[in-house]
Amino acid sequence: MTTAKKAQSTSYRLEAALRRSKQAATHIALELEVQPTEGKIRVALDGRPIPRDVQESLFGPSAINIPEFGQARIKQGK
């Protein structure tokens, strides 16, 4: 790696670390947001799916909207 590329890589890493620390410092937790404890996210996995209305209240509306999938869901009655 050339000296110029090393300098770019180093400055990028420093900028990225600075950006992450600023975001972490100003982060406001959502009401139902799952927070890690001791670096681990602890959840109970009981095998039951989360209902669609609860999913939307927890995670917000889906960002991926594929019309073919939506039509398939409508045909299945879900």
N, C-alpha and C positions, 0 to 999 in steps of 0.2 A: 504494500500500500504506500502510495506516495505521501509526502509530507502534507500536501494540500488536502488530499482526501482524509488524512488523519485529523487535520484541523477542522474540516467540515463535519466529520463524524463526532468529534468531541463537542463542538459547539451545538450540534443538533441534540446530542444527549443532554447537555446542560439545559438547553431551552425546553426540552421535553420534560425533564425533571422539575424545572421551575413551574411549568404550566400545570403539571400534575399536583404539585404541592399547593398552588393557588386554588385549584379546583377543590382539593380536599379541605382546604381551610374555609372555603365559603359554602360548602355543601350543607344544605338543609334537608334533613331526613323527611320523607313523606310519612304520612300517618301510619300506613300499613306496610311500610317498606321493611324488608327483612334485613337486619343488620348483622354483620359477622361478630362473633365473640371469640377472642383469642385467635383471630385470623381465619376462622372457619365459619361457614354458614351452616347453621344447624336447623334442619327441617324434619318433620315427621313424614315418612313416605309410607302411606298406608295402602297404596295401590288404587285409590279412588280418583277418577279424573275430576278436575275442577270444573264446575258448570260454566258455560259461556258467559253468563251475566256476571258471575263472580270474577272470571278472568278479566273482563273489561274493567271492573271496578278496581282490581288489583294492579293490572299492568297497563291500563288505558286501551284505547281502540287499537286494533291491529293495523300495523303499518303496511302490511302486504295484502293487497286486494287483487286476487287473481280471479277474473270473472268465471272461468271454467270451473274452478273449485266452488265458488259461490253457487253456481247453477247446480252442481252436483249435490251440494248440501240441501238446496231447496227441494230437489227431486227426492232426496232421502227423508225429507221432513224434519231436518234438524235446524 
